[in-house]
Amino acid sequence: MQTASAVLCYSRMLFFQCYPTFQRFDCKVFLTDALRYTGGAARRVMIDNTHVIYRRA
């Protein structure tokens, strides 16, 4: 089981989901769902631990 979470800084709003696998497409879906849940995005966004997003050589 893979997990993904998004936290809206300076608030207690958290978006959390579990996936059987987590690939690039799952990441795009997760980010879209998280932005819809929080009602948008901040002007500056920090993405941490993005090793799954990058293409492997």
C-alpha distance matrix in Angstrom:
0.0 3.8 6.7 10.2 13.4 17.1 20.0 23.5 25.7 28.4 27.0 24.5 22.8 19.0 16.6 12.9 10.3 6.6 5.8 4.8 6.7 8.7 12.3 15.7 16.2 13.0 14.3 17.7 16.6 14.8 18.0 20.2 18.7 18.8 22.4 23.4 22.0 24.0 27.0 27.2 26.9 28.9 31.4 29.6 25.8 23.9 20.6 19.1 16.8 17.2 16.7 14.3 17.1 19.9 21.0 21.0 24.6
3.8 0.0 3.8 6.9 10.4 13.9 17.0 20.5 22.6 25.5 24.4 22.3 20.5 16.7 14.3 10.8 8.5 5.7 5.1 5.9 5.9 6.2 9.9 12.9 13.7 10.5 11.1 14.7 14.1 12.0 14.8 17.4 16.3 16.0 19.5 20.9 19.8 21.4 24.4 24.2 23.6 25.5 27.8 25.9 22.1 20.2 16.8 15.4 13.2 13.5 13.4 11.1 13.7 16.7 18.2 18.6 22.3
6.7 3.8 0.0 3.8 6.8 10.5 13.4 16.9 19.0 21.9 20.7 18.5 16.7 12.9 10.7 7.3 5.8 4.4 6.1 8.7 8.9 8.0 11.5 13.7 14.3 10.8 10.6 13.9 13.2 10.2 12.8 15.5 14.0 13.2 16.7 18.2 16.7 18.1 21.3 21.3 20.6 22.5 25.0 23.2 19.5 17.7 14.7 13.5 12.1 12.9 13.8 12.0 14.0 17.3 19.5 20.4 24.2
10.2 6.9 3.8 0.0 3.8 7.1 10.3 13.7 15.9 19.1 18.0 16.3 14.3 10.6 8.3 5.8 5.5 6.4 8.0 11.2 10.7 8.5 11.3 12.4 13.1 9.8 8.4 11.5 11.1 7.6 9.4 12.5 11.4 10.0 13.3 15.3 14.0 15.0 18.1 17.8 16.9 18.7 21.3 19.5 15.8 14.3 11.5 10.9 10.4 10.9 12.8 11.1 12.3 15.9 18.4 20.0 23.7
13.4 10.4 6.8 3.8 0.0 3.8 6.7 10.1 12.4 15.4 14.2 12.6 10.6 7.0 5.5 4.3 6.4 8.9 11.3 14.7 14.5 12.2 14.6 15.1 15.6 12.5 10.6 12.9 12.4 8.6 9.3 12.3 10.9 8.4 11.6 13.7 11.9 12.2 15.6 15.5 14.6 16.1 18.9 17.3 13.8 12.6 10.6 10.5 11.2 12.3 14.8 13.8 14.5 18.0 20.9 22.7 26.4
17.1 13.9 10.5 7.1 3.8 0.0 3.8 6.7 9.3 12.5 11.6 10.8 8.5 5.9 5.1 6.5 9.2 12.2 14.4 17.9 17.4 14.7 16.4 16.1 16.5 13.9 11.4 12.7 12.6 9.0 8.2 11.0 10.1 6.7 9.0 11.7 10.1 9.4 12.7 12.3 11.0 12.4 15.3 13.9 10.6 10.1 9.0 10.0 11.9 12.7 15.9 15.3 15.1 18.5 21.7 23.9 27.4
20.0 17.0 13.4 10.3 6.7 3.8 0.0 3.8 5.9 8.8 8.0 7.5 6.1 4.7 6.4 8.7 12.1 15.2 17.7 21.3 21.0 18.4 20.1 19.7 20.2 17.7 15.1 16.2 16.1 12.6 11.4 13.8 12.8 9.1 10.5 13.1 11.0 9.2 12.7 12.4 11.0 11.4 14.6 13.2 10.6 10.3 10.4 11.2 13.7 15.2 18.5 18.5 18.2 21.4 24.8 26.9 30.3
23.5 20.5 16.9 13.7 10.1 6.7 3.8 0.0 3.8 6.6 5.9 7.0 5.6 6.5 8.5 11.6 15.0 18.3 20.8 24.5 24.1 21.3 22.7 21.8 22.1 19.9 17.2 17.6 17.5 14.4 12.5 14.2 13.5 9.7 9.8 12.3 10.5 7.6 10.5 10.2 8.7 8.5 12.0 11.3 9.6 10.5 11.8 13.4 16.4 17.5 21.1 21.2 20.4 23.4 26.8 29.2 32.5
25.7 22.6 19.0 15.9 12.4 9.3 5.9 3.8 0.0 3.8 5.4 7.7 8.1 9.3 11.8 14.5 17.9 21.1 23.5 27.1 26.5 23.6 24.9 24.0 24.7 22.7 19.7 20.3 20.7 17.6 15.4 17.4 17.1 13.3 13.2 15.9 14.3 11.2 13.7 12.9 10.7 9.2 12.0 10.7 9.7 10.0 12.1 13.3 16.7 18.2 21.8 22.5 21.8 24.4 28.0 30.3 33.3
28.4 25.5 21.9 19.1 15.4 12.5 8.8 6.6 3.8 0.0 3.8 7.0 8.7 11.0 14.2 16.9 20.6 23.7 26.5 30.1 29.8 27.0 28.6 27.7 28.3 26.2 23.3 23.9 24.1 20.9 18.9 20.6 20.0 16.2 16.0 18.3 16.3 13.0 15.3 15.0 13.3 11.5 14.0 13.2 13.0 13.5 15.8 16.7 20.0 21.9 25.4 26.1 25.6 28.1 31.8 33.9 37.0
27.0 24.4 20.7 18.0 14.2 11.6 8.0 5.9 5.4 3.8 0.0 3.8 5.5 8.5 11.9 14.9 18.6 21.9 24.9 28.5 28.7 26.2 28.0 27.4 27.6 25.2 22.7 23.3 22.9 19.6 18.1 19.5 18.2 14.6 14.8 16.4 13.9 10.9 13.5 14.1 13.3 12.4 15.6 15.3 14.6 15.3 17.0 18.0 21.0 22.7 26.1 26.4 26.0 28.9 32.4 34.6 37.9
24.5 22.3 18.5 16.3 12.6 10.8 7.5 7.0 7.7 7.0 3.8 0.0 3.8 6.3 10.0 12.5 16.3 19.4 22.7 26.3 26.8 24.7 27.0 26.8 26.9 24.1 22.0 23.0 22.1 18.7 17.9 19.4 17.5 14.1 15.1 16.4 13.2 11.1 14.3 15.5 15.1 15.0 18.4 17.9 16.5 16.7 17.7 18.2 20.7 22.6 25.8 25.7 25.7 28.9 32.3 34.3 37.7
22.8 20.5 16.7 14.3 10.6 8.5 6.1 5.6 8.1 8.7 5.5 3.8 0.0 3.8 6.9 10.1 13.7 17.2 20.3 24.0 24.5 22.3 24.4 24.2 23.9 21.1 19.2 19.8 18.8 15.5 14.7 15.8 13.8 10.5 11.6 12.6 9.5 7.6 11.0 12.5 12.6 13.3 17.0 16.8 15.0 15.7 16.3 17.3 19.7 21.0 24.3 23.8 23.6 26.9 30.2 32.4 35.9
19.0 16.7 12.9 10.6 7.0 5.9 4.7 6.5 9.3 11.0 8.5 6.3 3.8 0.0 3.8 6.4 10.1 13.5 16.6 20.3 20.8 18.8 21.1 21.2 21.1 18.1 16.3 17.5 16.3 12.8 12.6 14.3 12.1 8.9 11.1 12.4 9.3 8.5 12.3 13.4 13.3 14.4 18.0 17.3 14.8 14.8 14.5 15.1 17.0 18.4 21.4 20.7 20.8 24.2 27.4 29.4 33.0
16.6 14.3 10.7 8.3 5.5 5.1 6.4 8.5 11.8 14.2 11.9 10.0 6.9 3.8 0.0 3.8 7.0 10.6 13.5 17.2 17.8 15.8 18.1 18.2 17.7 14.6 13.3 14.3 12.8 9.3 9.8 11.3 8.7 6.1 9.2 10.2 7.4 8.0 11.6 12.7 12.9 14.9 18.4 17.8 14.9 15.0 14.0 14.9 16.3 17.0 19.8 18.5 18.5 22.2 25.0 27.2 30.9
12.9 10.8 7.3 5.8 4.3 6.5 8.7 11.6 14.5 16.9 14.9 12.5 10.1 6.4 3.8 0.0 3.8 7.1 10.3 13.9 14.7 13.3 16.1 17.0 16.6 13.1 12.3 14.2 12.6 9.0 10.7 12.7 10.1 8.3 12.0 12.9 10.4 11.7 15.2 16.0 16.1 18.1 21.3 20.3 17.0 16.4 14.6 14.7 15.2 16.1 18.4 16.8 17.5 21.2 23.8 25.6 29.3
10.3 8.5 5.8 5.5 6.4 9.2 12.1 15.0 17.9 20.6 18.6 16.3 13.7 10.1 7.0 3.8 0.0 3.8 6.7 10.4 11.5 10.6 13.6 15.0 14.3 10.6 10.8 12.9 10.8 7.8 10.7 12.3 9.7 9.4 13.2 13.7 11.9 14.0 17.0 17.8 18.1 20.5 23.5 22.5 19.1 18.4 16.0 16.1 15.8 16.1 17.8 15.6 16.5 20.2 22.4 24.0 27.8
6.6 5.7 4.4 6.4 8.9 12.2 15.2 18.3 21.1 23.7 21.9 19.4 17.2 13.5 10.6 7.1 3.8 0.0 3.8 7.0 8.7 8.9 12.4 14.7 14.2 10.4 11.4 14.1 12.2 9.8 13.1 14.9 12.7 12.8 16.6 17.1 15.6 17.8 20.7 21.3 21.4 23.8 26.6 25.3 21.7 20.6 17.8 17.2 16.2 16.4 17.3 14.8 16.4 19.9 21.7 22.8 26.6
5.8 5.1 6.1 8.0 11.3 14.4 17.7 20.8 23.5 26.5 24.9 22.7 20.3 16.6 13.5 10.3 6.7 3.8 0.0 3.8 5.3 6.1 9.6 12.3 11.7 8.1 10.1 12.9 11.2 9.8 13.4 15.0 13.4 14.3 17.7 18.3 17.5 19.9 22.4 22.7 22.7 25.3 27.8 26.5 22.8 21.6 18.4 18.0 16.4 15.9 16.2 13.2 14.8 18.1 19.3 20.4 24.1
4.8 5.9 8.7 11.2 14.7 17.9 21.3 24.5 27.1 30.1 28.5 26.3 24.0 20.3 17.2 13.9 10.4 7.0 3.8 0.0 3.8 6.9 10.0 13.4 13.0 10.1 12.5 15.4 13.9 13.2 16.7 18.3 16.9 18.0 21.4 21.9 21.2 23.7 26.2 26.4 26.3 28.9 31.2 29.7 26.0 24.6 21.2 20.4 18.2 17.6 17.2 14.0 16.2 19.0 19.5 20.0 23.6
6.7 5.9 8.9 10.7 14.5 17.4 21.0 24.1 26.5 29.8 28.7 26.8 24.5 20.8 17.8 14.7 11.5 8.7 5.3 3.8 0.0 3.8 6.4 10.1 10.3 8.0 10.2 13.3 12.7 12.2 15.4 17.3 16.7 17.7 20.7 21.8 21.6 23.7 26.0 25.7 25.2 27.6 29.6 27.9 24.2 22.7 19.1 18.3 15.9 14.8 14.0 10.6 12.8 15.3 15.7 16.2 19.8
8.7 6.2 8.0 8.5 12.2 14.7 18.4 21.3 23.6 27.0 26.2 24.7 22.3 18.8 15.8 13.3 10.6 8.9 6.1 6.9 3.8 0.0 3.8 7.0 7.9 5.5 6.7 10.1 10.3 9.6 12.2 14.5 14.5 15.1 17.9 19.4 19.5 21.2 23.5 22.7 22.0 24.3 26.1 24.3 20.6 19.1 15.5 15.0 12.8 11.3 11.0 7.5 9.3 12.2 13.2 14.3 18.1
12.3 9.9 11.5 11.3 14.6 16.4 20.1 22.7 24.9 28.6 28.0 27.0 24.4 21.1 18.1 16.1 13.6 12.4 9.6 10.0 6.4 3.8 0.0 3.8 5.5 5.2 6.2 8.9 10.0 10.4 12.4 14.4 15.3 16.2 18.4 20.1 20.8 22.4 24.2 23.0 22.1 24.4 25.7 24.0 20.4 19.1 15.5 15.4 13.3 10.8 10.2 6.3 7.1 9.6 10.0 11.5 15.2
15.7 12.9 13.7 12.4 15.1 16.1 19.7 21.8 24.0 27.7 27.4 26.8 24.2 21.2 18.2 17.0 15.0 14.7 12.3 13.4 10.1 7.0 3.8 0.0 3.8 5.5 5.1 6.4 8.8 9.8 10.7 12.6 14.3 15.3 16.8 18.7 20.0 21.2 22.6 20.9 19.9 22.2 23.1 21.6 18.3 17.3 13.9 14.7 13.1 10.0 10.0 6.7 5.2 7.8 8.5 11.1 14.6
16.2 13.7 14.3 13.1 15.6 16.5 20.2 22.1 24.7 28.3 27.6 26.9 23.9 21.1 17.7 16.6 14.3 14.2 11.7 13.0 10.3 7.9 5.5 3.8 0.0 3.8 5.3 5.1 6.3 8.6 10.0 10.8 12.4 14.2 15.6 16.8 18.4 20.2 21.2 19.9 19.6 22.3 23.5 22.6 19.4 19.1 16.0 17.2 16.1 13.2 13.7 10.2 8.8 11.5 11.8 14.5 17.8
13.0 10.5 10.8 9.8 12.5 13.9 17.7 19.9 22.7 26.2 25.2 24.1 21.1 18.1 14.6 13.1 10.6 10.4 8.1 10.1 8.0 5.5 5.2 5.5 3.8 0.0 3.8 5.5 5.1 6.0 8.6 9.9 10.4 12.0 14.2 15.3 16.2 18.2 19.8 19.0 18.7 21.5 23.3 22.2 18.8 18.3 15.1 15.9 14.8 12.6 13.4 9.9 9.5 12.9 13.9 16.1 19.7
14.3 11.1 10.6 8.4 10.6 11.4 15.1 17.2 19.7 23.3 22.7 22.0 19.2 16.3 13.3 12.3 10.8 11.4 10.1 12.5 10.2 6.7 6.2 5.1 5.3 3.8 0.0 3.8 5.4 5.0 6.1 8.6 9.8 10.3 12.2 14.2 15.1 16.4 18.1 16.7 15.9 18.4 20.0 18.6 15.1 14.5 11.3 12.5 11.8 9.5 11.1 8.2 7.1 10.8 12.7 15.3 18.9
17.7 14.7 13.9 11.5 12.9 12.7 16.2 17.6 20.3 23.9 23.3 23.0 19.8 17.5 14.3 14.2 12.9 14.1 12.9 15.4 13.3 10.1 8.9 6.4 5.1 5.5 3.8 0.0 3.8 5.4 5.2 6.2 8.6 9.9 10.7 12.4 14.2 15.6 16.5 14.9 14.4 17.3 18.6 17.9 14.8 15.1 12.5 14.6 14.6 11.9 13.8 11.2 9.0 12.2 13.8 17.0 20.3
16.6 14.1 13.2 11.1 12.4 12.6 16.1 17.5 20.7 24.1 22.9 22.1 18.8 16.3 12.8 12.6 10.8 12.2 11.2 13.9 12.7 10.3 10.0 8.8 6.3 5.1 5.4 3.8 0.0 3.8 5.5 5.2 6.1 8.5 10.0 10.7 12.2 14.4 15.3 14.6 15.0 18.3 20.2 19.8 16.8 17.3 14.8 16.7 16.8 14.7 16.5 13.6 12.1 15.5 17.0 19.9 23.3
14.8 12.0 10.2 7.6 8.6 9.0 12.6 14.4 17.6 20.9 19.6 18.7 15.5 12.8 9.3 9.0 7.8 9.8 9.8 13.2 12.2 9.6 10.4 9.8 8.6 6.0 5.0 5.4 3.8 0.0 3.8 5.5 5.1 6.0 8.6 9.9 10.4 12.2 14.0 13.5 13.6 16.5 18.8 18.2 14.8 15.0 12.5 14.1 14.4 13.0 15.2 12.7 11.8 15.5 17.7 20.3 23.9
18.0 14.8 12.8 9.4 9.3 8.2 11.4 12.5 15.4 18.9 18.1 17.9 14.7 12.6 9.8 10.7 10.7 13.1 13.4 16.7 15.4 12.2 12.4 10.7 10.0 8.6 6.1 5.2 5.5 3.8 0.0 3.8 5.5 5.0 6.1 8.6 9.8 10.6 12.0 10.6 10.2 13.1 15.1 14.6 11.4 12.1 10.3 12.7 13.8 12.2 15.1 13.3 11.5 15.0 17.6 20.5 23.9
20.2 17.4 15.5 12.5 12.3 11.0 13.8 14.2 17.4 20.6 19.5 19.4 15.8 14.3 11.3 12.7 12.3 14.9 15.0 18.3 17.3 14.5 14.4 12.6 10.8 9.9 8.6 6.2 5.2 5.5 3.8 0.0 3.8 5.5 5.3 6.3 8.7 10.1 10.6 9.5 10.3 13.8 15.8 16.1 13.6 15.1 13.7 16.4 17.6 15.8 18.5 16.4 14.4 17.7 19.8 23.0 26.3
18.7 16.3 14.0 11.4 10.9 10.1 12.8 13.5 17.1 20.0 18.2 17.5 13.8 12.1 8.7 10.1 9.7 12.7 13.4 16.9 16.7 14.5 15.3 14.3 12.4 10.4 9.8 8.6 6.1 5.1 5.5 3.8 0.0 3.8 5.5 5.1 6.1 8.7 9.8 10.2 11.5 15.0 17.7 18.1 15.4 16.6 15.2 17.4 18.5 17.3 20.0 17.7 16.4 20.0 22.1 25.0 28.5
18.8 16.0 13.2 10.0 8.4 6.7 9.1 9.7 13.3 16.2 14.6 14.1 10.5 8.9 6.1 8.3 9.4 12.8 14.3 18.0 17.7 15.1 16.2 15.3 14.2 12.0 10.3 9.9 8.5 6.0 5.0 5.5 3.8 0.0 3.8 5.4 5.0 6.2 8.5 8.5 9.2 12.2 15.3 15.3 12.5 13.7 12.7 14.8 16.5 15.9 18.9 17.3 16.1 19.7 22.4 25.2 28.7
22.4 19.5 16.7 13.3 11.6 9.0 10.5 9.8 13.2 16.0 14.8 15.1 11.6 11.1 9.2 12.0 13.2 16.6 17.7 21.4 20.7 17.9 18.4 16.8 15.6 14.2 12.2 10.7 10.0 8.6 6.1 5.3 5.5 3.8 0.0 3.8 5.4 5.3 5.9 5.0 6.1 9.7 12.5 13.3 11.2 13.4 13.2 16.0 18.2 17.3 20.6 19.2 17.4 20.6 23.3 26.4 29.7
23.4 20.9 18.2 15.3 13.7 11.7 13.1 12.3 15.9 18.3 16.4 16.4 12.6 12.4 10.2 12.9 13.7 17.1 18.3 21.9 21.8 19.4 20.1 18.7 16.8 15.3 14.2 12.4 10.7 9.9 8.6 6.3 5.1 5.4 3.8 0.0 3.8 5.6 5.1 6.2 8.9 12.5 15.4 16.7 14.9 17.1 16.8 19.6 21.5 20.5 23.6 21.8 20.1 23.5 25.9 29.0 32.3
22.0 19.8 16.7 14.0 11.9 10.1 11.0 10.5 14.3 16.3 13.9 13.2 9.5 9.3 7.4 10.4 11.9 15.6 17.5 21.2 21.6 19.5 20.8 20.0 18.4 16.2 15.1 14.2 12.2 10.4 9.8 8.7 6.1 5.0 5.4 3.8 0.0 3.8 5.5 7.8 10.1 13.2 16.6 17.5 15.5 17.3 17.0 19.2 21.1 20.8 23.9 22.3 21.1 24.7 27.3 30.1 33.6
24.0 21.4 18.1 15.0 12.2 9.4 9.2 7.6 11.2 13.0 10.9 11.1 7.6 8.5 8.0 11.7 14.0 17.8 19.9 23.7 23.7 21.2 22.4 21.2 20.2 18.2 16.4 15.6 14.4 12.2 10.6 10.1 8.7 6.2 5.3 5.6 3.8 0.0 3.8 5.7 7.5 10.0 13.5 14.6 13.1 15.2 15.7 18.1 20.6 20.5 23.9 22.8 21.5 24.9 27.8 30.7 34.1
27.0 24.4 21.3 18.1 15.6 12.7 12.7 10.5 13.7 15.3 13.5 14.3 11.0 12.3 11.6 15.2 17.0 20.7 22.4 26.2 26.0 23.5 24.2 22.6 21.2 19.8 18.1 16.5 15.3 14.0 12.0 10.6 9.8 8.5 5.9 5.1 5.5 3.8 0.0 3.8 7.1 9.9 13.0 15.0 14.2 17.0 17.7 20.6 23.2 22.7 26.2 25.0 23.2 26.4 29.1 32.3 35.5
27.2 24.2 21.3 17.8 15.5 12.3 12.4 10.2 12.9 15.0 14.1 15.5 12.5 13.4 12.7 16.0 17.8 21.3 22.7 26.4 25.7 22.7 23.0 20.9 19.9 19.0 16.7 14.9 14.6 13.5 10.6 9.5 10.2 8.5 5.0 6.2 7.8 5.7 3.8 0.0 3.8 7.0 9.7 11.7 11.1 14.3 15.3 18.5 21.3 20.5 24.1 23.2 21.0 23.9 26.7 30.0 33.0
26.9 23.6 20.6 16.9 14.6 11.0 11.0 8.7 10.7 13.3 13.3 15.1 12.6 13.3 12.9 16.1 18.1 21.4 22.7 26.3 25.2 22.0 22.1 19.9 19.6 18.7 15.9 14.4 15.0 13.6 10.2 10.3 11.5 9.2 6.1 8.9 10.1 7.5 7.1 3.8 0.0 3.8 6.5 8.0 7.5 10.8 12.3 15.7 18.7 18.0 21.7 21.3 19.1 21.7 24.8 28.0 30.9
28.9 25.5 22.5 18.7 16.1 12.4 11.4 8.5 9.2 11.5 12.4 15.0 13.3 14.4 14.9 18.1 20.5 23.8 25.3 28.9 27.6 24.3 24.4 22.2 22.3 21.5 18.4 17.3 18.3 16.5 13.1 13.8 15.0 12.2 9.7 12.5 13.2 10.0 9.9 7.0 3.8 0.0 3.8 5.4 6.2 9.7 12.3 15.5 19.0 18.7 22.5 22.7 20.6 22.9 26.1 29.2 31.9
31.4 27.8 25.0 21.3 18.9 15.3 14.6 12.0 12.0 14.0 15.6 18.4 17.0 18.0 18.4 21.3 23.5 26.6 27.8 31.2 29.6 26.1 25.7 23.1 23.5 23.3 20.0 18.6 20.2 18.8 15.1 15.8 17.7 15.3 12.5 15.4 16.6 13.5 13.0 9.7 6.5 3.8 0.0 3.8 6.6 10.2 13.1 16.5 20.0 19.4 23.1 23.6 21.1 22.9 26.1 29.2 31.6
29.6 25.9 23.2 19.5 17.3 13.9 13.2 11.3 10.7 13.2 15.3 17.9 16.8 17.3 17.8 20.3 22.5 25.3 26.5 29.7 27.9 24.3 24.0 21.6 22.6 22.2 18.6 17.9 19.8 18.2 14.6 16.1 18.1 15.3 13.3 16.7 17.5 14.6 15.0 11.7 8.0 5.4 3.8 0.0 3.8 6.8 10.1 13.2 16.8 16.5 20.2 21.1 18.9 20.4 23.8 26.7 29.0
25.8 22.1 19.5 15.8 13.8 10.6 10.6 9.6 9.7 13.0 14.6 16.5 15.0 14.8 14.9 17.0 19.1 21.7 22.8 26.0 24.2 20.6 20.4 18.3 19.4 18.8 15.1 14.8 16.8 14.8 11.4 13.6 15.4 12.5 11.2 14.9 15.5 13.1 14.2 11.1 7.5 6.2 6.6 3.8 0.0 3.8 6.6 9.9 13.4 13.1 16.8 17.6 15.6 17.5 21.0 23.8 26.4
23.9 20.2 17.7 14.3 12.6 10.1 10.3 10.5 10.0 13.5 15.3 16.7 15.7 14.8 15.0 16.4 18.4 20.6 21.6 24.6 22.7 19.1 19.1 17.3 19.1 18.3 14.5 15.1 17.3 15.0 12.1 15.1 16.6 13.7 13.4 17.1 17.3 15.2 17.0 14.3 10.8 9.7 10.2 6.8 3.8 0.0 3.8 6.4 10.1 10.4 14.0 15.4 13.9 15.6 19.3 21.6 24.3
20.6 16.8 14.7 11.5 10.6 9.0 10.4 11.8 12.1 15.8 17.0 17.7 16.3 14.5 14.0 14.6 16.0 17.8 18.4 21.2 19.1 15.5 15.5 13.9 16.0 15.1 11.3 12.5 14.8 12.5 10.3 13.7 15.2 12.7 13.2 16.8 17.0 15.7 17.7 15.3 12.3 12.3 13.1 10.1 6.6 3.8 0.0 3.8 6.9 6.8 10.5 11.6 10.4 12.4 16.1 18.4 21.3
19.1 15.4 13.5 10.9 10.5 10.0 11.2 13.4 13.3 16.7 18.0 18.2 17.3 15.1 14.9 14.7 16.1 17.2 18.0 20.4 18.3 15.0 15.4 14.7 17.2 15.9 12.5 14.6 16.7 14.1 12.7 16.4 17.4 14.8 16.0 19.6 19.2 18.1 20.6 18.5 15.7 15.5 16.5 13.2 9.9 6.4 3.8 0.0 3.8 5.7 8.9 10.7 10.6 12.4 16.1 17.6 20.5
16.8 13.2 12.1 10.4 11.2 11.9 13.7 16.4 16.7 20.0 21.0 20.7 19.7 17.0 16.3 15.2 15.8 16.2 16.4 18.2 15.9 12.8 13.3 13.1 16.1 14.8 11.8 14.6 16.8 14.4 13.8 17.6 18.5 16.5 18.2 21.5 21.1 20.6 23.2 21.3 18.7 19.0 20.0 16.8 13.4 10.1 6.9 3.8 0.0 3.8 5.8 7.9 9.0 10.5 13.9 14.9 17.9
17.2 13.5 12.9 10.9 12.3 12.7 15.2 17.5 18.2 21.9 22.7 22.6 21.0 18.4 17.0 16.1 16.1 16.4 15.9 17.6 14.8 11.3 10.8 10.0 13.2 12.6 9.5 11.9 14.7 13.0 12.2 15.8 17.3 15.9 17.3 20.5 20.8 20.5 22.7 20.5 18.0 18.7 19.4 16.5 13.1 10.4 6.8 5.7 3.8 0.0 3.8 5.4 5.4 7.0 10.6 12.1 15.3
16.7 13.4 13.8 12.8 14.8 15.9 18.5 21.1 21.8 25.4 26.1 25.8 24.3 21.4 19.8 18.4 17.8 17.3 16.2 17.2 14.0 11.0 10.2 10.0 13.7 13.4 11.1 13.8 16.5 15.2 15.1 18.5 20.0 18.9 20.6 23.6 23.9 23.9 26.2 24.1 21.7 22.5 23.1 20.2 16.8 14.0 10.5 8.9 5.8 3.8 0.0 3.8 5.5 5.7 8.6 9.1 12.3
14.3 11.1 12.0 11.1 13.8 15.3 18.5 21.2 22.5 26.1 26.4 25.7 23.8 20.7 18.5 16.8 15.6 14.8 13.2 14.0 10.6 7.5 6.3 6.7 10.2 9.9 8.2 11.2 13.6 12.7 13.3 16.4 17.7 17.3 19.2 21.8 22.3 22.8 25.0 23.2 21.3 22.7 23.6 21.1 17.6 15.4 11.6 10.7 7.9 5.4 3.8 0.0 3.8 5.7 7.8 8.9 12.6
17.1 13.7 14.0 12.3 14.5 15.1 18.2 20.4 21.8 25.6 26.0 25.7 23.6 20.8 18.5 17.5 16.5 16.4 14.8 16.2 12.8 9.3 7.1 5.2 8.8 9.5 7.1 9.0 12.1 11.8 11.5 14.4 16.4 16.1 17.4 20.1 21.1 21.5 23.2 21.0 19.1 20.6 21.1 18.9 15.6 13.9 10.4 10.6 9.0 5.4 5.5 3.8 0.0 3.8 6.6 9.2 12.6
19.9 16.7 17.3 15.9 18.0 18.5 21.4 23.4 24.4 28.1 28.9 28.9 26.9 24.2 22.2 21.2 20.2 19.9 18.1 19.0 15.3 12.2 9.6 7.8 11.5 12.9 10.8 12.2 15.5 15.5 15.0 17.7 20.0 19.7 20.6 23.5 24.7 24.9 26.4 23.9 21.7 22.9 22.9 20.4 17.5 15.6 12.4 12.4 10.5 7.0 5.7 5.7 3.8 0.0 3.8 6.4 9.3
21.0 18.2 19.5 18.4 20.9 21.7 24.8 26.8 28.0 31.8 32.4 32.3 30.2 27.4 25.0 23.8 22.4 21.7 19.3 19.5 15.7 13.2 10.0 8.5 11.8 13.9 12.7 13.8 17.0 17.7 17.6 19.8 22.1 22.4 23.3 25.9 27.3 27.8 29.1 26.7 24.8 26.1 26.1 23.8 21.0 19.3 16.1 16.1 13.9 10.6 8.6 7.8 6.6 3.8 0.0 3.8 6.5
21.0 18.6 20.4 20.0 22.7 23.9 26.9 29.2 30.3 33.9 34.6 34.3 32.4 29.4 27.2 25.6 24.0 22.8 20.4 20.0 16.2 14.3 11.5 11.1 14.5 16.1 15.3 17.0 19.9 20.3 20.5 23.0 25.0 25.2 26.4 29.0 30.1 30.7 32.3 30.0 28.0 29.2 29.2 26.7 23.8 21.6 18.4 17.6 14.9 12.1 9.1 8.9 9.2 6.4 3.8 0.0 3.8
24.6 22.3 24.2 23.7 26.4 27.4 30.3 32.5 33.3 37.0 37.9 37.7 35.9 33.0 30.9 29.3 27.8 26.6 24.1 23.6 19.8 18.1 15.2 14.6 17.8 19.7 18.9 20.3 23.3 23.9 23.9 26.3 28.5 28.7 29.7 32.3 33.6 34.1 35.5 33.0 30.9 31.9 31.6 29.0 26.4 24.3 21.3 20.5 17.9 15.3 12.3 12.6 12.6 9.3 6.5 3.8 0.0
